[in-house]
Amino acid sequence: MICNFSFVTLDSYADEKRSQANLEAKLEEKFTEKLKHLPTKEEFYTKMDALMKELKGMREEITTFGYRQFQHTDQLKDHEKRLIKLGSVSSAI
């Protein structure tokens, strides 16, 4: 025989399950609403590929400019040596 206490326990258990299901539904709805603004994997990877390509190009430019600066610095040192040499020669004349 089932006593009155068992029905109360079953009712509270059922209420708890309903409230848990409602909470899960609300959470799912909120997550879906928040996540719809994020890009899909395909969109993300497409944008990242373009970004990495641009970054690679920038790195190559930096390397090229660094090499050119190195060459110009060497040229300036050579000019400076020649100017000093010319200055010492012209003062001797």
N, C-alpha and C positions, 0 to 999 in steps of 0.2 A: 504494500500500500504506500502510495506517495503522499508525503505530508505537505502541509501548506508551505513550510520552509523551502522545500524543493522547488515549488513554483516561483517563489520570490527569487531564489538563486538563479533559476533558468531565465526569468524575465530580466534580471540585472545582467546576466551573461549576454542575452540577446541584445539588450540596449547597448552594452559595451561593444559588441561586434558591429552594430549599426553605426555607432559613432566612429569607430575605427575605420569602417568602410567610407564614411563621409569624409573623414580627415584625409584618407588616402586619395579620394577623388579630388578634393580641393588641392592637395599637394601636386597631384598629377597635372591639374589644370594650370596651376601657377608655374610649374616647371616648363610646361609646354609653351605658356605665354612668354616666359623669360627666354627660353632657348630658341624661339622662332626668329629672334634677331641675329643669332649667330650664323655664320656662313656654313654651308655644307662642306664636307671634306674636299670635294672636287673644287669648289670655289676657293677654299683656303689654300690648297696646294697650287692652284693656278696663280694666285696672287703671290705666294711665296716664291714660286719659280721666277716670276717676273722681277721680284725684289732681289733675289739672289743673283740674277743675271746683271741687274743694275749695279749691285755691290761688287761683283767681279770686275765689271768695267771700270768702276771707280778705283779699285785696287790697282788695276793695270795702269791707269793714268797716274796714280801716285808714284808707282815704281818708275814710270817713264820720266816724270818730272824730277824725281830724285836723282836719276842718272844724269839728266840734263844739267841740273844744278851742280852736280859733282864735276861735270866737264867744264862748266863755266868757272867754277872755283879754281880748277887747275889752269885754265887759260889766264885768269887774273893773276895767279902766282907767277906764271911765265912772263906776262907783261911787266909785272912789278920787278922781276929780276932783270929784264932787259932795260927798263927805265933806270934802275939803279946803276947798271953797267954803263949806260949812255951818259948818265949824270957824272959819273966818275971820269969818263973819257973826256967829256966837254969841259970839265973843270981843269983837267990836265993841259988842255990846249991853250 
